[in-house]
Amino acid sequence: MGITLRFRMPKRPHGRPIVAIIGTRGYPSYYGGFETAVRKIAPDLADREWSVRVYGRSATVRGDDPDLDPRVESVITRGLDSRSLSTLTFGLSSVLHSLVHKPDVALVMNVANGFWLPLLRLRGIPTVVNVDGIEWHRDKWSRLGKAVFKWGAKFTAKFADELVFDAVAIGDFWQREFDRTGVFIPYGGESVTDALSDPHLTAEQYVLLVARFVPENSIDVFLDAAQAITEKCDVDVVLVGAAPPGDPLQDKAETIAATNPRVHLTGHISDDRRLFGLWSNAGVYFHGHTVGGTNPALVQAMSLGSRVVARDTVYNREVLADTGHFCGDTAESVVDAVVAAFNDPRDLKQETRRRAAEFYSWRLVCDRYADTLAQRLRPQRRLA
């Protein structure tokens, strides 16, 4: 498993501490929450006089991205690009590169990379690990996949120098399960002024879902509720997301969209301006995620002023507090919550925006990552 460099390594001024970010798909990448966080954290650390090295995969990193910060060093490593082995193999190749090009601290994303933490410790590289959610509780993984995450979590609990939890409830779980504490650093959201409105939709007159089509995101129950939502609320329903062809949830979504002209299936949307416009102009955003901690999509929707109906989980209640409406696992409860959100006399759009700005801003997130990483530097490498 060789190592290749995709981009030129910039020369770094002497004296700057080096942080290696391991376990994402690279910089800049737009795959998921980790990648969004890295797009914010990496340039911010460079602003603070860090040298930043981000490991990634060639398939998901764009060297011509206009948002690429030339101060961030991007190192592309190799691995097995498969569902079950990609995280492990790309993580290992990134760690092997780090063992040679020793950083002062490593920010490791995902407990599946916990297996490689002993190597970093032997090399004297302090580690800060974002544990993500409780992956072994997700239905999308096989028994083997769940076992890999569970054992990776055990290695992480034993060998990580510092842990990062994106939700207080995740930290509580780790204390109960592994007797480890850590730092709470959530995801951030941003307000924008250049979001694109969809000319085929009327603002405030549609209910929006944005999610991967997997069972733990309540796709099935929302699809069951879609017809009643269009009738009871006299609004459209917009489905942003997808599953592979032939997946039962994808087939069900396509069938509903084909038979009800008020249901619109967009597939995955990679254009942030278009997606942000859908969130900003939605009458209600349905957030069906049931597993994990602070969800990046929920925080972003709040930052854009969405009225939110969310599945009633400890994580969603932690983020929304009293600024949203909650539902259970039946279509009837989803419909009732959507109706209640439309009829709520409060200015929910302003309340969600205010809560996101106070507790889930990228400024707060970047500050906490910078402080946590600085505390793990060896004394002689501490920032002035």
C-alpha positions in Angstrom: 0.0 0.0 0.0 2.0 3.0 -1.3 1.8 6.6 -0.5 1.4 9.2 -3.2 1.3 13.0 -2.9 -1.4 14.8 -4.9 -0.5 18.4 -4.2 2.7 20.2 -3.7 3.7 20.4 -0.1 4.1 24.1 0.9 7.2 25.1 2.7 6.3 25.8 6.3 7.9 28.6 8.4 10.1 27.3 11.1 8.6 27.0 14.6 5.0 26.3 13.7 3.5 23.3 15.3 2.2 20.7 12.9 -1.2 19.0 13.2 -2.1 16.0 11.1 -5.8 15.4 10.5 -6.5 11.7 9.9 -9.6 9.8 9.1 -11.6 12.1 6.7 -11.9 11.9 2.9 -9.6 14.9 2.6 -9.4 18.6 2.1 -11.4 20.1 0.6 -14.1 17.4 0.4 -17.9 17.6 0.6 -18.8 14.1 1.6 -20.1 14.5 5.1 -20.0 16.1 8.5 -16.3 15.4 9.2 -15.3 16.8 5.8 -17.4 19.9 6.4 -15.7 20.4 9.8 -12.2 20.0 8.2 -13.1 22.7 5.6 -13.7 25.1 8.5 -11.1 23.9 11.0 -8.0 23.6 8.7 -7.9 27.2 7.4 -8.7 28.5 10.9 -5.7 26.6 12.4 -3.5 28.1 9.7 -4.7 31.5 10.7 -3.5 30.7 14.2 0.0 29.9 13.0 -0.3 26.1 12.8 1.0 24.0 9.9 -1.9 21.8 8.9 -1.7 18.5 7.1 -4.9 16.8 6.0 -4.9 13.2 4.8 -7.4 12.2 2.1 -8.4 10.1 -0.8 -7.9 11.0 -4.5 -11.5 10.2 -5.5 -13.1 12.8 -3.3 -10.5 15.7 -3.2 -10.6 18.4 -5.8 -7.2 20.1 -6.4 -8.8 22.9 -8.4 -11.5 23.8 -5.7 -11.7 27.6 -5.5 -12.2 27.3 -1.7 -8.9 25.4 -1.3 -6.5 27.2 1.1 -3.0 26.9 -0.2 -1.6 27.0 3.3 -3.2 23.6 4.0 -1.1 20.6 3.1 -3.1 17.9 1.4 -1.6 14.4 1.4 -3.4 11.7 -0.6 -2.8 8.1 0.5 -4.0 4.8 -0.8 -6.3 2.2 0.6 -9.0 -0.3 -0.4 -12.0 1.6 -1.6 -14.7 -0.7 -0.3 -17.6 -0.2 2.1 -16.1 -2.5 4.8 -12.4 -1.8 4.5 -12.0 1.8 3.2 -11.9 3.6 6.6 -9.4 1.0 8.1 -7.0 0.9 5.1 -7.0 4.6 4.3 -6.6 5.3 8.0 -3.6 2.9 8.3 -1.8 4.4 5.3 -2.3 7.9 6.7 -0.9 6.8 10.1 2.1 5.1 8.4 2.8 8.4 6.6 2.5 10.2 9.9 5.0 7.9 11.6 7.6 9.0 9.0 6.6 12.7 8.8 6.0 13.1 12.5 3.5 15.8 13.4 3.3 17.4 16.8 -0.3 16.3 17.4 -2.8 14.2 15.4 -6.5 15.0 15.1 -8.1 11.6 14.4 -11.7 11.3 13.1 -13.7 8.1 13.7 -13.2 5.3 16.2 -12.5 2.9 13.4 -9.1 4.4 13.3 -8.6 3.5 17.0 -6.8 0.4 16.0 -3.9 2.5 14.8 -3.6 4.7 17.9 -1.0 2.5 19.5 1.4 3.2 16.6 1.0 6.9 17.0 1.6 6.6 20.7 4.8 4.5 20.2 6.0 7.3 17.9 5.3 9.9 20.6 2.5 11.6 18.7 -0.3 12.9 21.0 -3.8 12.2 19.7 -7.1 13.9 19.9 -9.9 11.7 18.6 -13.4 12.8 17.5 -15.4 9.6 18.3 -18.3 10.6 16.1 -21.6 8.8 16.9 -22.2 5.3 18.1 -21.6 3.6 14.8 -22.2 0.1 16.1 -25.8 1.0 16.7 -26.5 1.9 13.1 -28.6 -0.5 11.1 -26.6 0.2 7.9 -23.6 -1.8 9.1 -23.3 -5.6 9.0 -22.5 -7.6 12.1 -18.8 -7.5 11.1 -18.9 -3.7 10.5 -20.5 -3.1 13.9 -17.9 -5.3 15.6 -15.1 -3.3 13.9 -16.5 0.0 15.2 -17.1 -1.5 18.7 -13.5 -2.8 19.0 -12.2 0.4 17.4 -14.0 2.3 20.2 -12.3 0.1 22.8 -8.9 0.8 21.4 -9.8 4.5 21.2 -10.8 4.5 24.9 -7.5 2.8 25.8 -5.0 4.7 23.6 -6.4 8.1 22.8 -4.9 11.0 24.7 -8.0 13.2 24.4 -11.5 12.5 23.2 -13.9 14.9 21.5 -17.7 14.4 21.7 -20.0 16.3 19.4 -22.9 16.0 21.9 -23.1 16.0 25.6 -25.2 12.8 25.4 -22.4 11.1 23.5 -20.0 12.1 26.3 -22.4 10.6 28.9 -22.5 7.3 26.9 -18.7 7.1 26.7 -18.4 7.7 30.4 -20.9 4.9 31.2 -19.5 2.5 28.6 -15.8 3.1 28.6 -15.1 5.2 31.7 -13.6 8.0 29.6 -14.4 11.7 29.6 -13.5 14.3 27.0 -14.2 17.6 25.4 -17.6 18.7 24.0 -17.2 20.2 20.6 -20.3 20.2 18.4 -20.7 20.9 14.7 -21.3 24.4 13.4 -23.6 26.1 11.0 -23.4 29.2 8.9 -25.9 31.8 7.8 -25.6 32.8 4.1 -26.7 35.6 1.8 -26.2 33.9 -1.5 -28.5 30.9 -1.2 -30.5 30.0 -4.4 -34.3 29.8 -4.4 -35.9 27.1 -6.4 -38.1 28.6 -9.0 -40.4 25.6 -9.0 -41.2 25.9 -5.3 -43.1 28.5 -3.3 -41.3 29.7 -0.2 -42.9 28.4 3.0 -45.1 26.0 1.0 -43.2 22.8 1.2 -41.9 20.3 3.8 -38.2 19.3 3.3 -36.3 16.2 4.1 -32.5 16.1 3.6 -30.9 12.8 4.5 -29.2 9.7 3.2 -31.8 7.1 2.5 -31.0 4.7 5.3 -33.4 3.2 7.9 -32.0 5.1 10.9 -32.9 8.4 9.2 -36.7 7.6 9.4 -37.0 7.7 5.6 -39.7 5.0 5.6 -41.9 6.7 8.2 -41.6 10.1 6.4 -42.5 8.5 3.0 -45.6 7.0 4.7 -46.5 10.5 5.9 -45.9 12.4 2.7 -49.3 11.9 1.1 -51.1 13.1 4.3 -48.8 16.1 4.6 -49.6 17.3 1.1 -53.3 17.0 1.9 -53.6 18.3 5.4 -51.1 21.1 5.1 -51.7 21.9 1.4 -48.0 22.0 0.8 -45.5 20.2 -1.4 -42.9 17.6 -0.1 -39.3 17.8 -1.2 -37.0 14.8 -0.8 -33.3 15.5 -1.0 -31.2 12.3 -0.8 -30.9 8.9 -2.4 -29.9 5.3 -2.0 -28.3 2.9 -4.6 -30.6 1.8 -7.4 -32.8 -1.1 -6.3 -32.7 -0.2 -2.6 -36.3 -0.5 -1.2 -36.2 3.1 0.2 -35.1 4.5 -3.2 -37.8 2.5 -5.0 -40.5 3.6 -2.5 -39.5 7.3 -2.9 -39.5 7.1 -6.7 -43.0 5.4 -6.6 -44.4 8.1 -4.4 -42.9 10.9 -6.4 -44.2 9.4 -9.6 -47.8 9.1 -8.3 -48.1 12.3 -6.4 -47.2 15.5 -8.3 -46.7 17.4 -5.0 -43.8 15.1 -4.0 -40.5 16.1 -5.5 -37.5 13.7 -5.5 -34.2 15.7 -6.2 -31.6 13.0 -5.4 -28.4 14.1 -3.7 -27.6 17.8 -4.0 -23.9 18.8 -3.8 -24.4 22.5 -4.5 -24.5 24.2 -1.1 -26.1 27.4 -2.4 -29.1 25.3 -3.8 -29.3 23.2 -0.6 -29.1 26.2 1.7 -31.9 27.9 -0.3 -34.1 24.8 0.2 -33.5 25.0 3.9 -34.0 28.7 4.1 -37.3 28.7 2.2 -38.9 25.5 3.6 -42.1 25.8 5.6 -40.8 22.9 7.8 -37.7 20.8 7.7 -38.1 17.2 8.8 -35.0 15.8 10.6 -35.4 12.0 11.0 -31.9 11.1 12.2 -32.2 8.8 15.2 -28.5 7.6 15.8 -25.5 9.8 16.5 -24.8 13.0 18.3 -25.1 16.6 17.0 -26.1 16.2 13.4 -24.4 18.7 11.0 -27.6 18.9 8.8 -29.7 19.9 11.8 -27.3 22.6 12.9 -27.1 24.0 9.4 -30.8 24.0 9.0 -31.2 25.9 12.3 -28.5 28.4 11.2 -30.6 29.1 8.1 -33.8 29.6 10.1 -35.7 26.4 9.4 -38.7 25.4 11.4 -37.8 21.9 12.5 -39.7 18.7 13.2 -37.3 16.1 14.5 -37.5 12.5 15.7 -37.7 12.5 19.5 -34.2 11.5 20.5 -31.9 12.7 23.3 -29.5 14.1 20.7 -32.2 16.1 18.8 -33.6 17.5 22.0 -30.2 18.5 23.1 -29.6 20.5 20.0 -33.1 22.0 19.5 -34.2 22.4 23.1 -37.6 24.1 22.9 -37.2 25.6 19.4 -38.6 22.6 17.5 -41.4 20.0 17.4 -40.8 16.3 18.0 -42.4 13.2 16.6 -42.3 9.4 17.2 -41.9 6.5 14.8 -45.3 6.5 13.1 -46.6 8.4 10.1 -49.4 9.8 12.2 -47.0 11.4 14.7 -45.0 12.9 11.9 -48.1 14.5 10.3 -49.3 15.8 13.7 -45.9 17.4 14.4 -45.7 19.0 11.0 -49.2 20.5 11.4 -48.2 21.8 14.9 -45.1 23.4 13.5 -47.0 25.2 10.8 -49.6 26.4 13.4 -47.1 27.4 16.1 -47.6 31.1 16.9 -43.9 31.6 17.8 -41.4 32.8 15.3 -39.6 29.4 15.2 -37.4 30.5 12.3 -35.9 33.3 14.4 -35.6 31.1 17.5 -33.7 28.3 15.7 -31.4 30.8 14.1 -30.7 32.5 17.4 -30.0 29.2 19.2 -27.6 28.1 16.4 -25.7 31.3 16.6 -25.3 31.1 20.4 -24.4 27.4 20.7 -23.5 26.0 17.3 -21.4 28.6 15.4 -18.2 27.6 13.5 -16.4 30.3 15.5 -17.1 28.4 18.7 -16.2 25.1 17.1 -12.9 26.3 15.7 -11.9 28.0 19.0 -12.5 24.7 20.9 -10.5 22.6 18.5 -7.6 25.0 18.5 -7.6 25.1 22.3 -7.9 21.3 22.6 -5.0 20.6 20.2 -2.8 23.3 21.8 -3.2 21.6 25.2 -1.9 18.3 23.7 1.3 19.8 22.3 4.6 19.0 24.0 5.7 22.0 26.2 8.5 22.9 23.9 6.1 23.1 21.0 3.3 25.1 22.7 2.0 28.2 20.9 3.0 31.5 22.4 
